[in-house]
């Protein structure tokens, strides 16, 4: 992804920063975890994508779950435009290859607990 961003900007060099957080520190945070694509995951993603204000649509410090990349975005767009229903959306996502899990650190409280390595 770092190389893709450099290629898009046509300047700079790719840099990857690595962080860790202890299990003990994680226990102090409000975390929402989605194990895989589900109707609940889809509603959560759409709630955040369609949030019209700068205030977060949820109060989680960290959200962990499948990434909503371009391929997923197309399926979400089809759902929002009523081309498919919610069950079809989730079924289509479940048949996609290569689920990648992402970690979203959404509060300053969570970010402050990260340790750069």
N, CA, C and O atoms as CSV, one atom per row, in Angstrom:
chain,resi,resn,atom,element,x,y,z
A,1,UNK,N,N,0.827,-1.186,0.000
A,1,UNK,CA,C,0.000,0.000,0.000
A,1,UNK,C,C,0.875,1.255,0.000
A,1,UNK,O,O,0.533,2.249,-0.640
A,2,UNK,N,N,1.993,1.213,0.708
A,2,UNK,CA,C,2.891,2.371,0.723
A,2,UNK,C,C,3.392,2.671,-0.679
A,2,UNK,O,O,3.446,3.834,-1.081
A,3,UNK,N,N,3.761,1.635,-1.432
A,3,UNK,CA,C,4.233,1.842,-2.798
A,3,UNK,C,C,3.118,2.376,-3.691
A,3,UNK,O,O,3.369,3.225,-4.546
A,4,UNK,N,N,1.909,1.898,-3.509
A,4,UNK,CA,C,0.772,2.387,-4.299
A,4,UNK,C,C,0.578,3.877,-4.071
A,4,UNK,O,O,0.355,4.624,-5.023
A,5,UNK,N,N,0.660,4.317,-2.827
A,5,UNK,CA,C,0.484,5.739,-2.517
A,5,UNK,C,C,1.587,6.583,-3.142
A,5,UNK,O,O,1.315,7.660,-3.672
A,6,UNK,N,N,2.816,6.112,-3.088
A,6,UNK,CA,C,3.929,6.832,-3.724
A,6,UNK,C,C,3.686,6.921,-5.234
A,6,UNK,O,O,3.892,7.974,-5.837
A,7,UNK,N,N,3.250,5.819,-5.837
A,7,UNK,CA,C,2.973,5.818,-7.278
A,7,UNK,C,C,1.853,6.797,-7.622
A,7,UNK,O,O,1.925,7.486,-8.639
A,8,UNK,N,N,0.821,6.863,-6.781
A,8,UNK,CA,C,-0.287,7.785,-7.035
A,8,UNK,C,C,0.160,9.245,-6.949
A,8,UNK,O,O,-0.234,10.072,-7.771
A,9,UNK,N,N,0.973,9.545,-5.961
A,9,UNK,CA,C,1.441,10.920,-5.752
A,9,UNK,C,C,2.610,11.292,-6.668
A,9,UNK,O,O,2.918,12.465,-6.878
A,10,UNK,N,N,3.245,10.250,-7.204
A,10,UNK,CA,C,4.409,10.428,-8.073
A,10,UNK,C,C,5.547,11.182,-7.380
A,10,UNK,O,O,6.284,11.935,-8.016
A,11,UNK,N,N,5.677,10.973,-6.090
A,11,UNK,CA,C,6.765,11.578,-5.321
A,11,UNK,C,C,6.961,10.797,-4.023
A,11,UNK,O,O,6.058,10.092,-3.571
A,12,UNK,N,N,8.142,10.927,-3.430
A,12,UNK,CA,C,8.421,10.301,-2.143
A,12,UNK,C,C,8.913,8.879,-2.271
A,12,UNK,O,O,9.148,8.374,-3.369
A,13,UNK,N,N,9.065,8.242,-1.116
A,13,UNK,CA,C,9.466,6.844,-1.082
A,13,UNK,C,C,8.572,6.123,-0.075
A,13,UNK,O,O,8.152,6.712,0.921
A,14,UNK,N,N,8.284,4.860,-0.335
A,14,UNK,CA,C,7.377,4.130,0.560
A,14,UNK,C,C,7.977,3.951,1.954
A,14,UNK,O,O,9.148,3.601,2.103
A,15,UNK,N,N,7.159,4.197,2.960
A,15,UNK,CA,C,7.576,4.045,4.346
A,15,UNK,C,C,6.480,3.299,5.104
A,15,UNK,O,O,5.301,3.636,5.001
A,16,UNK,N,N,6.875,2.301,5.852
A,16,UNK,CA,C,5.930,1.543,6.661
A,16,UNK,C,C,6.357,1.677,8.117
A,16,UNK,O,O,7.495,1.369,8.473
A,17,UNK,N,N,5.440,2.137,8.945
A,17,UNK,CA,C,5.690,2.255,10.375
A,17,UNK,C,C,5.014,1.084,11.076
A,17,UNK,O,O,3.905,0.696,10.708
A,18,UNK,N,N,5.669,0.525,12.073
A,18,UNK,CA,C,5.145,-0.631,12.788
A,18,UNK,C,C,4.921,-0.270,14.248
A,18,UNK,O,O,5.773,0.344,14.890
A,19,UNK,N,N,3.755,-0.663,14.761
A,19,UNK,CA,C,3.388,-0.386,16.149
A,19,UNK,C,C,2.919,-1.658,16.817
A,19,UNK,O,O,2.538,-2.621,16.153
A,20,UNK,N,N,2.950,-1.651,18.131
A,20,UNK,CA,C,2.389,-2.755,18.906
A,20,UNK,C,C,1.630,-2.183,20.088
A,20,UNK,O,O,1.829,-1.034,20.482
A,21,UNK,N,N,0.756,-3.007,20.643
A,21,UNK,CA,C,0.007,-2.624,21.835
A,21,UNK,C,C,-0.118,-3.881,22.683
A,21,UNK,O,O,-0.376,-4.965,22.160
A,22,UNK,N,N,0.062,-3.740,23.970
A,22,UNK,CA,C,0.020,-4.913,24.843
A,22,UNK,C,C,-1.420,-5.368,25.061
A,22,UNK,O,O,-2.363,-4.581,24.973
A,23,UNK,N,N,-1.561,-6.654,25.346
A,23,UNK,CA,C,-2.883,-7.200,25.634
A,23,UNK,C,C,-3.501,-6.532,26.858
A,23,UNK,O,O,-4.713,-6.320,26.908
A,24,UNK,N,N,-2.674,-6.203,27.836
A,24,UNK,CA,C,-3.173,-5.542,29.047
A,24,UNK,C,C,-3.790,-4.188,28.724
A,24,UNK,O,O,-4.844,-3.835,29.254
A,25,UNK,N,N,-3.132,-3.436,27.858
A,25,UNK,CA,C,-3.652,-2.119,27.465
A,25,UNK,C,C,-4.930,-2.256,26.652
A,25,UNK,O,O,-5.842,-1.437,26.775
A,26,UNK,N,N,-4.998,-3.294,25.820
A,26,UNK,CA,C,-6.211,-3.521,25.031
A,26,UNK,C,C,-7.430,-3.728,25.917
A,26,UNK,O,O,-8.539,-3.333,25.559
A,27,UNK,N,N,-7.222,-4.347,27.070
A,27,UNK,CA,C,-8.334,-4.636,27.980
A,27,UNK,C,C,-8.981,-3.371,28.515
A,27,UNK,O,O,-10.111,-3.422,29.002
A,28,UNK,N,N,-8.295,-2.238,28.439
A,28,UNK,CA,C,-8.837,-0.979,28.972
A,28,UNK,C,C,-9.664,-0.228,27.936
A,28,UNK,O,O,-10.231,0.820,28.246
A,29,UNK,N,N,-9.742,-0.744,26.709
A,29,UNK,CA,C,-10.386,-0.020,25.618
A,29,UNK,C,C,-11.738,-0.623,25.246
A,29,UNK,O,O,-12.007,-1.799,25.493
A,30,UNK,N,N,-12.576,0.215,24.649
A,30,UNK,CA,C,-13.870,-0.197,24.127
A,30,UNK,C,C,-13.647,-0.662,22.684
A,30,UNK,O,O,-13.422,0.156,21.792
A,31,UNK,N,N,-13.711,-1.982,22.462
A,31,UNK,CA,C,-13.350,-2.559,21.170
A,31,UNK,C,C,-14.553,-3.268,20.562
A,31,UNK,O,O,-15.277,-3.996,21.243
A,32,UNK,N,N,-14.750,-3.041,19.269
A,32,UNK,CA,C,-15.787,-3.748,18.505
A,32,UNK,C,C,-15.077,-4.637,17.494
A,32,UNK,O,O,-14.261,-4.154,16.709
A,33,UNK,N,N,-15.380,-5.929,17.506
A,33,UNK,CA,C,-14.716,-6.888,16.614
A,33,UNK,C,C,-15.762,-7.565,15.723
A,33,UNK,O,O,-16.789,-8.056,16.192
A,34,UNK,N,N,-15.459,-7.570,14.420
A,34,UNK,CA,C,-16.248,-8.314,13.437
A,34,UNK,C,C,-15.350,-9.415,12.900
A,34,UNK,O,O,-14.301,-9.131,12.320
A,35,UNK,N,N,-15.745,-10.658,13.085
A,35,UNK,CA,C,-14.912,-11.783,12.667
A,35,UNK,C,C,-14.929,-11.988,11.153
A,35,UNK,O,O,-13.946,-12.452,10.575
A,36,UNK,N,N,-16.040,-11.644,10.516
A,36,UNK,CA,C,-16.164,-11.825,9.073
A,36,UNK,C,C,-17.280,-10.924,8.560
A,36,UNK,O,O,-17.911,-10.199,9.329
A,37,UNK,N,N,-17.515,-10.978,7.255
A,37,UNK,CA,C,-18.600,-10.206,6.678
A,37,UNK,C,C,-19.935,-10.730,7.214
A,37,UNK,O,O,-20.174,-11.937,7.245
A,38,UNK,N,N,-20.782,-9.818,7.626
A,38,UNK,CA,C,-22.097,-10.182,8.147
A,38,UNK,C,C,-23.031,-8.999,7.914
A,38,UNK,O,O,-22.590,-7.911,7.546
A,39,UNK,N,N,-24.327,-9.223,8.133
A,39,UNK,CA,C,-25.272,-8.118,8.008
A,39,UNK,C,C,-24.949,-7.029,9.028
A,39,UNK,O,O,-25.048,-5.840,8.723
A,40,UNK,N,N,-24.567,-7.431,10.228
A,40,UNK,CA,C,-24.210,-6.463,11.266
A,40,UNK,C,C,-22.994,-5.634,10.830
A,40,UNK,O,O,-22.979,-4.416,11.008
A,41,UNK,N,N,-21.968,-6.298,10.254
A,41,UNK,CA,C,-20.791,-5.600,9.750
A,41,UNK,C,C,-21.185,-4.611,8.663
A,41,UNK,O,O,-20.739,-3.463,8.675
A,42,UNK,N,N,-22.019,-5.050,7.722
A,42,UNK,CA,C,-22.437,-4.181,6.613
A,42,UNK,C,C,-23.182,-2.952,7.123
A,42,UNK,O,O,-22.926,-1.838,6.666
A,43,UNK,N,N,-24.093,-3.143,8.058
A,43,UNK,CA,C,-24.829,-1.994,8.621
A,43,UNK,C,C,-23.871,-1.032,9.322
A,43,UNK,O,O,-24.026,0.185,9.218
A,44,UNK,N,N,-22.889,-1.571,10.031
A,44,UNK,CA,C,-21.915,-0.731,10.728
A,44,UNK,C,C,-21.083,0.080,9.734
A,44,UNK,O,O,-20.883,1.279,9.927
A,45,UNK,N,N,-20.599,-0.567,8.671
A,45,UNK,CA,C,-19.806,0.130,7.656
A,45,UNK,C,C,-20.640,1.221,6.990
A,45,UNK,O,O,-20.168,2.346,6.821
A,46,UNK,N,N,-21.864,0.899,6.614
A,46,UNK,CA,C,-22.724,1.886,5.960
A,46,UNK,C,C,-23.056,3.042,6.897
A,46,UNK,O,O,-23.113,4.191,6.460
A,47,UNK,N,N,-23.275,2.757,8.172
A,47,UNK,CA,C,-23.544,3.813,9.152
A,47,UNK,C,C,-22.380,4.798,9.186
A,47,UNK,O,O,-22.590,6.010,9.239
A,48,UNK,N,N,-21.160,4.283,9.157
A,48,UNK,CA,C,-19.983,5.153,9.207
A,48,UNK,C,C,-19.759,5.879,7.889
A,48,UNK,O,O,-19.434,7.067,7.889
A,49,UNK,N,N,-19.924,5.197,6.781
A,49,UNK,CA,C,-19.718,5.825,5.474
A,49,UNK,C,C,-20.752,6.907,5.193
A,49,UNK,O,O,-20.459,7.883,4.502
A,50,UNK,N,N,-21.956,6.740,5.724
A,50,UNK,CA,C,-23.036,7.692,5.458
A,50,UNK,C,C,-23.206,8.714,6.571
A,50,UNK,O,O,-24.188,9.456,6.585
A,51,UNK,N,N,-22.272,8.762,7.495
A,51,UNK,CA,C,-22.328,9.718,8.602
A,51,UNK,C,C,-22.098,11.132,8.052
A,51,UNK,O,O,-21.012,11.419,7.549
A,52,UNK,N,N,-23.096,12.019,8.137
A,52,UNK,CA,C,-22.965,13.342,7.520
A,52,UNK,C,C,-22.208,14.373,8.361
A,52,UNK,O,O,-22.004,15.500,7.909
A,53,UNK,N,N,-21.791,14.011,9.566
A,53,UNK,CA,C,-21.134,14.972,10.456
A,53,UNK,C,C,-19.715,14.505,10.788
A,53,UNK,O,O,-19.351,13.363,10.510
A,54,UNK,N,N,-18.927,15.387,11.379
A,54,UNK,CA,C,-17.545,15.069,11.733
A,54,UNK,C,C,-17.429,14.262,13.022
A,54,UNK,O,O,-16.351,13.764,13.345
A,55,UNK,N,N,-18.515,14.131,13.749
A,55,UNK,CA,C,-18.517,13.363,14.992
A,55,UNK,C,C,-18.662,11.883,14.640
A,55,UNK,O,O,-19.530,11.525,13.844
A,56,UNK,N,N,-17.825,11.014,15.221
A,56,UNK,CA,C,-17.924,9.580,14.908
A,56,UNK,C,C,-19.325,9.031,15.151
A,56,UNK,O,O,-20.035,9.485,16.048
A,57,UNK,N,N,-19.710,8.059,14.350
A,57,UNK,CA,C,-21.026,7.440,14.462
A,57,UNK,C,C,-21.070,6.361,15.542
A,57,UNK,O,O,-22.115,5.747,15.761
A,58,UNK,N,N,-19.954,6.128,16.211
A,58,UNK,CA,C,-19.879,5.110,17.269
A,58,UNK,C,C,-18.883,5.582,18.324
A,58,UNK,O,O,-18.154,6.552,18.118
A,59,UNK,N,N,-18.863,4.882,19.454
A,59,UNK,CA,C,-17.971,5.281,20.549
A,59,UNK,C,C,-16.864,4.266,20.830
A,59,UNK,O,O,-16.315,4.243,21.931
A,60,UNK,N,N,-16.532,3.432,19.855
A,60,UNK,CA,C,-15.487,2.436,20.052
A,60,UNK,C,C,-14.105,3.074,19.922
A,60,UNK,O,O,-13.881,3.927,19.062
A,61,UNK,N,N,-13.184,2.650,20.784
A,61,UNK,CA,C,-11.793,3.091,20.673
A,61,UNK,C,C,-11.117,2.414,19.480
A,61,UNK,O,O,-10.349,3.038,18.748
A,62,UNK,N,N,-11.417,1.129,19.300
A,62,UNK,CA,C,-10.831,0.339,18.222
A,62,UNK,C,C,-11.939,-0.485,17.573
A,62,UNK,O,O,-12.810,-1.028,18.251
A,63,UNK,N,N,-11.887,-0.565,16.249
A,63,UNK,CA,C,-12.782,-1.458,15.512
A,63,UNK,C,C,-11.891,-2.393,14.697
A,63,UNK,O,O,-10.995,-1.949,13.980
A,64,UNK,N,N,-12.153,-3.695,14.821
A,64,UNK,CA,C,-11.380,-4.717,14.124
A,64,UNK,C,C,-12.343,-5.501,13.246
A,64,UNK,O,O,-13.388,-5.958,13.709
A,65,UNK,N,N,-11.984,-5.654,11.978
A,65,UNK,CA,C,-12.860,-6.423,11.109
A,65,UNK,C,C,-12.398,-6.404,9.673
A,65,UNK,O,O,-11.376,-5.801,9.343
A,66,UNK,N,N,-13.165,-7.076,8.810
A,66,UNK,CA,C,-12.800,-7.133,7.397
A,66,UNK,C,C,-12.689,-5.732,6.796
A,66,UNK,O,O,-13.477,-4.840,7.111
A,67,UNK,N,N,-11.709,-5.563,5.940
A,67,UNK,CA,C,-11.474,-4.280,5.302
A,67,UNK,C,C,-12.570,-4.007,4.272
A,67,UNK,O,O,-13.053,-4.920,3.602
A,68,UNK,N,N,-12.945,-2.760,4.160
A,68,UNK,CA,C,-13.940,-2.340,3.174
A,68,UNK,C,C,-13.199,-1.670,2.019
A,68,UNK,O,O,-13.230,-0.447,1.879
A,69,UNK,N,N,-12.532,-2.480,1.191
A,69,UNK,CA,C,-11.728,-1.950,0.087
A,69,UNK,C,C,-12.604,-1.673,-1.141
A,69,UNK,O,O,-13.831,-1.677,-1.042
A,70,UNK,N,N,-11.978,-1.433,-2.289
A,70,UNK,CA,C,-12.731,-1.089,-3.500
A,70,UNK,C,C,-13.687,-2.191,-3.933
A,70,UNK,O,O,-14.809,-1.910,-4.353
A,71,UNK,N,N,-13.251,-3.440,-3.835
A,71,UNK,CA,C,-14.142,-4.543,-4.226
A,71,UNK,C,C,-15.371,-4.586,-3.324
A,71,UNK,O,O,-16.488,-4.803,-3.792
A,72,UNK,N,N,-15.156,-4.381,-2.039
A,72,UNK,CA,C,-16.269,-4.342,-1.088
A,72,UNK,C,C,-17.120,-3.104,-1.352
A,72,UNK,O,O,-18.348,-3.160,-1.286
A,73,UNK,N,N,-16.459,-1.986,-1.653
A,73,UNK,CA,C,-17.172,-0.737,-1.923
A,73,UNK,C,C,-18.169,-0.869,-3.058
A,73,UNK,O,O,-19.254,-0.293,-2.995
A,74,UNK,N,N,-17.820,-1.622,-4.102
A,74,UNK,CA,C,-18.735,-1.842,-5.217
A,74,UNK,C,C,-19.987,-2.562,-4.744
A,74,UNK,O,O,-21.098,-2.199,-5.132
A,75,UNK,N,N,-19.818,-3.578,-3.911
A,75,UNK,CA,C,-20.978,-4.309,-3.394
A,75,UNK,C,C,-21.837,-3.418,-2.493
A,75,UNK,O,O,-23.065,-3.488,-2.545
A,76,UNK,N,N,-21.200,-2.583,-1.668
A,76,UNK,CA,C,-21.946,-1.650,-0.821
A,76,UNK,C,C,-22.731,-0.658,-1.679
A,76,UNK,O,O,-23.874,-0.324,-1.367
A,77,UNK,N,N,-22.106,-0.189,-2.765
A,77,UNK,CA,C,-22.777,0.741,-3.672
A,77,UNK,C,C,-24.003,0.077,-4.289
A,77,UNK,O,O,-25.065,0.694,-4.384
A,78,UNK,N,N,-23.860,-1.170,-4.706
A,78,UNK,CA,C,-24.995,-1.903,-5.289
A,78,UNK,C,C,-26.130,-2.019,-4.276
A,78,UNK,O,O,-27.299,-1.885,-4.637
A,79,UNK,N,N,-25.793,-2.266,-3.016
A,79,UNK,CA,C,-26.820,-2.352,-1.970
A,79,UNK,C,C,-27.486,-0.996,-1.761
A,79,UNK,O,O,-28.713,-0.913,-1.706
A,80,UNK,N,N,-26.695,0.061,-1.644
A,80,UNK,CA,C,-27.260,1.390,-1.399
A,80,UNK,C,C,-28.126,1.872,-2.556
A,80,UNK,O,O,-29.035,2.678,-2.355
A,81,UNK,N,N,-27.851,1.386,-3.768
A,81,UNK,CA,C,-28.646,1.759,-4.940
A,81,UNK,C,C,-29.764,0.755,-5.227
A,81,UNK,O,O,-30.365,0.765,-6.301
A,82,UNK,N,N,-30.026,-0.096,-4.261
A,82,UNK,CA,C,-31.142,-1.051,-4.303
A,82,UNK,C,C,-31.035,-2.058,-5.444
A,82,UNK,O,O,-32.045,-2.582,-5.914
A,83,UNK,N,N,-29.805,-2.327,-5.889
A,83,UNK,CA,C,-29.606,-3.371,-6.897
A,83,UNK,C,C,-29.599,-4.748,-6.262
A,83,UNK,O,O,-29.948,-5.738,-6.905
A,84,UNK,N,N,-29.196,-4.811,-4.984
A,84,UNK,CA,C,-29.192,-6.067,-4.233
A,84,UNK,C,C,-29.709,-5.789,-2.824
A,84,UNK,O,O,-29.656,-4.653,-2.353
A,85,UNK,N,N,-30.206,-6.824,-2.157
A,85,UNK,CA,C,-30.651,-6.659,-0.775
A,85,UNK,C,C,-29.499,-6.972,0.184
A,85,UNK,O,O,-28.418,-7.375,-0.245
A,86,UNK,N,N,-29.738,-6.783,1.470
A,86,UNK,CA,C,-28.683,-6.958,2.474
A,86,UNK,C,C,-28.159,-8.389,2.511
A,86,UNK,O,O,-26.955,-8.608,2.643
A,87,UNK,N,N,-29.051,-9.353,2.396
A,87,UNK,CA,C,-28.607,-10.758,2.410
A,87,UNK,C,C,-27.717,-11.068,1.210
A,87,UNK,O,O,-26.731,-11.794,1.343
A,88,UNK,N,N,-28.051,-10.528,0.043
A,88,UNK,CA,C,-27.232,-10.741,-1.156
A,88,UNK,C,C,-25.891,-10.052,-1.005
A,88,UNK,O,O,-24.862,-10.597,-1.406
A,89,UNK,N,N,-25.892,-8.861,-0.430
A,89,UNK,CA,C,-24.640,-8.143,-0.173
A,89,UNK,C,C,-23.697,-9.013,0.647
A,89,UNK,O,O,-22.547,-9.222,0.260
A,90,UNK,N,N,-24.173,-9.512,1.759
A,90,UNK,CA,C,-23.330,-10.317,2.642
A,90,UNK,C,C,-22.897,-11.600,1.940
A,90,UNK,O,O,-21.736,-11.994,2.056
A,91,UNK,N,N,-23.793,-12.256,1.222
A,91,UNK,CA,C,-23.444,-13.488,0.496
A,91,UNK,C,C,-22.354,-13.199,-0.545
A,91,UNK,O,O,-21.401,-13.968,-0.666
A,92,UNK,N,N,-22.486,-12.102,-1.294
A,92,UNK,CA,C,-21.469,-11.742,-2.290
A,92,UNK,C,C,-20.119,-11.486,-1.630
A,92,UNK,O,O,-19.084,-11.886,-2.163
A,93,UNK,N,N,-20.120,-10.830,-0.485
A,93,UNK,CA,C,-18.863,-10.535,0.209
A,93,UNK,C,C,-18.215,-11.802,0.745
A,93,UNK,O,O,-16.992,-11.936,0.722
A,94,UNK,N,N,-19.028,-12.728,1.226
A,94,UNK,CA,C,-18.485,-13.953,1.788
A,94,UNK,C,C,-17.809,-14.818,0.738
A,94,UNK,O,O,-16.934,-15.618,1.072
A,95,UNK,N,N,-18.195,-14.675,-0.528
A,95,UNK,CA,C,-17.597,-15.476,-1.597
A,95,UNK,C,C,-16.383,-14.807,-2.226
A,95,UNK,O,O,-15.739,-15.388,-3.100
A,96,UNK,N,N,-16.066,-13.592,-1.792
A,96,UNK,CA,C,-14.862,-12.931,-2.299
A,96,UNK,C,C,-13.641,-13.581,-1.672
A,96,UNK,O,O,-13.670,-13.990,-0.511
A,97,UNK,N,N,-12.579,-13.673,-2.439
A,97,UNK,CA,C,-11.344,-14.275,-1.926
A,97,UNK,C,C,-10.537,-13.234,-1.178
A,97,UNK,O,O,-10.573,-12.049,-1.511
A,98,UNK,N,N,-9.812,-13.678,-0.173
A,98,UNK,CA,C,-8.833,-12.825,0.480
A,98,UNK,C,C,-9.366,-11.802,1.453
A,98,UNK,O,O,-9.093,-10.611,1.307
A,99,UNK,N,N,-10.119,-12.239,2.439
A,99,UNK,CA,C,-10.561,-11.300,3.468
A,99,UNK,C,C,-9.322,-10.788,4.201
A,99,UNK,O,O,-8.507,-11.573,4.685
A,100,UNK,N,N,-9.195,-9.483,4.274
A,100,UNK,CA,C,-8.101,-8.850,4.994
A,100,UNK,C,C,-8.680,-8.123,6.196
A,100,UNK,O,O,-9.620,-7.339,6.066
A,101,UNK,N,N,-8.120,-8.383,7.351
A,101,UNK,CA,C,-8.610,-7.759,8.584
A,101,UNK,C,C,-7.857,-6.449,8.815
A,101,UNK,O,O,-6.635,-6.387,8.674
A,102,UNK,N,N,-8.609,-5.404,9.172
A,102,UNK,CA,C,-7.987,-4.120,9.481
A,102,UNK,C,C,-8.303,-3.736,10.925
A,102,UNK,O,O,-9.308,-4.152,11.501
A,103,UNK,N,N,-7.413,-2.934,11.481
A,103,UNK,CA,C,-7.574,-2.401,12.828
A,103,UNK,C,C,-7.729,-0.900,12.705
A,103,UNK,O,O,-6.854,-0.235,12.150
A,104,UNK,N,N,-8.817,-0.355,13.207
A,104,UNK,CA,C,-9.067,1.083,13.187
A,104,UNK,C,C,-8.925,1.617,14.609
A,104,UNK,O,O,-9.719,1.284,15.488
A,105,UNK,N,N,-7.911,2.443,14.826
A,105,UNK,CA,C,-7.719,3.106,16.114
A,105,UNK,C,C,-8.376,4.467,15.994
A,105,UNK,O,O,-7.817,5.376,15.381
A,106,UNK,N,N,-9.565,4.615,16.576
A,106,UNK,CA,C,-10.389,5.783,16.321
A,106,UNK,C,C,-10.397,6.856,17.383
A,106,UNK,O,O,-11.011,7.906,17.197
A,107,UNK,N,N,-9.724,6.613,18.495
A,107,UNK,CA,C,-9.710,7.641,19.535
A,107,UNK,C,C,-8.269,7.955,19.924
A,107,UNK,O,O,-7.372,7.124,19.777
A,108,UNK,N,N,-8.072,9.147,20.413
A,108,UNK,CA,C,-6.742,9.535,20.881
A,108,UNK,C,C,-6.305,8.625,22.023
A,108,UNK,O,O,-5.127,8.290,22.150
A,109,UNK,N,N,-7.259,8.235,22.842
A,109,UNK,CA,C,-6.968,7.315,23.947
A,109,UNK,C,C,-6.333,6.025,23.430
A,109,UNK,O,O,-5.361,5.538,24.009
A,110,UNK,N,N,-6.874,5.470,22.347
A,110,UNK,CA,C,-6.341,4.229,21.777
A,110,UNK,C,C,-4.984,4.467,21.119
A,110,UNK,O,O,-4.064,3.668,21.292
A,111,UNK,N,N,-4.856,5.532,20.385
A,111,UNK,CA,C,-3.607,5.825,19.682
A,111,UNK,C,C,-2.460,6.029,20.667
A,111,UNK,O,O,-1.334,5.611,20.399
A,112,UNK,N,N,-2.735,6.666,21.801
A,112,UNK,CA,C,-1.690,6.916,22.798
A,112,UNK,C,C,-1.127,5.638,23.404
A,112,UNK,O,O,-0.027,5.652,23.955
A,113,UNK,N,N,-1.858,4.540,23.311
A,113,UNK,CA,C,-1.408,3.271,23.868
A,113,UNK,C,C,-0.504,2.484,22.914
A,113,UNK,O,O,0.093,1.480,23.300
A,114,UNK,N,N,-0.412,2.948,21.671
A,114,UNK,CA,C,0.456,2.282,20.692
A,114,UNK,C,C,1.924,2.583,20.995
A,114,UNK,O,O,2.283,3.681,21.421
A,115,UNK,N,N,2.746,1.580,20.763
A,115,UNK,CA,C,4.191,1.726,20.957
A,115,UNK,C,C,4.871,1.451,19.619
A,115,UNK,O,O,4.734,0.365,19.055
A,116,UNK,N,N,5.604,2.443,19.116
A,116,UNK,CA,C,6.292,2.275,17.834
A,116,UNK,C,C,7.497,1.371,18.002
A,116,UNK,O,O,8.290,1.554,18.926
A,117,UNK,N,N,7.642,0.381,17.102
A,117,UNK,CA,C,8.780,-0.537,17.170
A,117,UNK,C,C,9.617,-0.405,15.904
A,117,UNK,O,O,10.627,-1.093,15.757
